[in-house]
């Protein structure tokens, strides 16, 4: 189990921010929704950092992308208008 402190989190987030921006850019949404998706993507990135284990031998980006996408899609599900509106 990895022990994280503030500096490790900050470094990991700064080094992998581009993943969130790349994944959000794939969705064609308004700027207001894009901000919500970025926020959700960063929550997913933090979740991925927390559960990532270096001992498994997997690249972090390959591990984090599905977790970030899941957070973005859940946010998109709740922020998009329903078909009944």
C-alpha positions, 0 to 999 in steps of 0.5 A, spaced: 500 500 500 502 506 498 503 512 503 501 518 500 502 525 502 500 532 500 507 533 495 506 526 492 498 528 490 500 534 488 506 532 483 501 526 481 495 531 479 500 536 476 503 530 471 497 527 469 492 533 468 493 532 461 489 526 461 483 529 464 483 535 459 484 530 453 478 526 455 474 532 456 475 534 449 472 528 446 465 530 448 462 536 444 458 540 450 457 547 452 463 551 456 458 550 462 458 543 462 465 542 460 467 545 466 463 540 470 466 535 466 473 537 468 471 537 475 468 530 475 474 528 471 479 531 476 475 527 482 476 521 477 484 523 477 484 523 484 480 517 485 485 513 481 491 516 484 488 514 491 487 506 489 493 506 484 498 501 486 506 501 484 507 494 485 502 491 480 507 494 474 501 497 470 502 504 467 498 509 471 495 512 465 492 506 462 490 505 469 487 512 470 483 513 464 477 508 465 476 511 472 476 518 469 472 516 464 467 513 468 467 520 473 466 524 466 460 519 464 456 519 470 457 527 470 454 527 463 449 523 465 446 527 471 448 534 467 444 533 460 437 534 459 432 529 460 428 527 453 422 529 457 424 536 457 
